Amino acid sequence: MTLVAFLIMLGVLITIHELGHFLFARLFGVKVESFSIGFGPPIFKWKGKETEYQIALIPLGGYVKMYGEDSMTEPIQGNIDKSAFSDPRSFHSKPNWQKMLIAFAGPLFNIVLAIILFIAVYIMGVKEPAYLSQPVVVGYVEKNSIAEKVGIQPFDKIVKVNGKEVKNWKEFTIEIGMKAGKNVEIEILRNGSIQKISVILPEDMTKQSFGISPVLPAKVGKVLENSPAAKAGLKEGDIIVGVNGRPINTWFEFADFMASLKEKQSVNLLVKRDNKIFSIMLEPQYNEELKKYTIGIAPKFETVTIQYSPIEAVGKALEKTKDLTVAIYNVVAGLITGEVSFKTLGGPISIAKFSGEALETGVSTFLFAMAFISLQLGYLNLLPIPVLDGGLILILLIETIIRRPLPDKAKEYLAYFGFALLGTLMIYVIFNDILRVIQ
């Protein structure tokens, strides 16, 4: 599932990106020699009227090769066809503004694709946990977690992170996720007064969580067959309000009670069903895999599905694109200033895992994930780094201002710099991915 989702997502995003370059090149009369999805040896290829199309072995990118293209790599390879530069159908012969639009078209198509996918998702309906839109009221503090060590308590309400207001769990999760490995100040509301807590967040929050969870009612979501709970008559939708005479307000209080059991004993549950309260006696079983006593139930996670009309979906898609654009900018700026740790970055393995989990969750979640990755891909390629589209646009802009081409030697050194920078970054994120898998 993960591999299929990864190949589908990457294949679509790369095809759309290269299609942008291809269509704009054809629009301005540039001859396209090859259109490749992927790098390396071709798996299969076919010849069009004048363009050779292929799908290559390594699916981590693609390219459109234009006739007479004055790319950043050709000075290094030394294979420039000088005669092609005077041909009216060559890329080199076109005015700089057309070259810039051809370079810009790839990222543009990724951004447009993201908007279209967001529109489709909002029309289909977005399903998300209900708590994400609720205030950040702590329901549970994990034992020996960072949150417990700095003094956060159940029913504290988190209102600000580094002075920035967080209105709900979604905003809070984004804020602390961007500041992994950093020292942050969290403001909480407790018993009517504001308290400030300074905390150093873990560098990899996928491996070590902050240690808090939202208020989750002790509502039964699933009862395993032939479990003690099923034999005792517990049903989905039942709410546990007490255990052995002790009141239960959240699922985590019940989980803590179960974790405290060290020997086989009878448990008296006080259960609410259809506005009626009654007691159930049962005997937990020791679970060898989990190394603790269980009764065979799972909590109910409330979700909400939000659907919009086509017109509303367009507005929501543009709003989501704007919000994510700001978030991506903040991450890039944070990486440069040091506010955001490079350890938060993920590579191909993380994207594959992300896409696989999204597809397993549902089509709308997968499309949303694809839209988010497409948006990132579009903006990444606009960064002014040589060998990226943004780098080519920057060079063309400089040449337009100075009214002459940059020397080939300068382009060669810029290309070396771009390859070195991107190569180092790719090695780093893949190394990060491998560490996550190992750990």
Buried (B, 14 or more C-beta within 10 A) or exposed (E): EBEEBBEBBBBBBBBBBBBBBBBBBBEBEBBBBBBBBBBEEBEEEEEEEEBBBBBBEEBBBBBBBBBBBBBBBBBBEEEBEEEBEEBEBBBBBBEBEBBBBBBBBBBBBBBBBBBBBBBBBBBBEBBBBEBBBBBBBBBBBBEEBBBBEBEBEBBBEBBBBBEEEBEBBBBBBBBBBBBBBBEBEBBBBBEEEEEEBEBEBBBBBBEBEBBBBBBBBBBBBEBEEEBBBBBBEBEEEBBBBBBEEEEBBBBBBBBEBBEEBEEEEEBEBBBBBEEEEEEBEBEBEEEEEEEBBBBBBEBBEEEEEEEBEEEEBBEBBEEBBEEBBEBBEBBBEBBEEEBBBEBBBBBBBBBBBBBBBBBEEEEBBBBBBBBBBBBBBBBBBBBBBBBBBBBBBBBBBBBBEEEEBEEBEEBBBBBBBBBEBBEEBEEBBBEBBEEBEEE
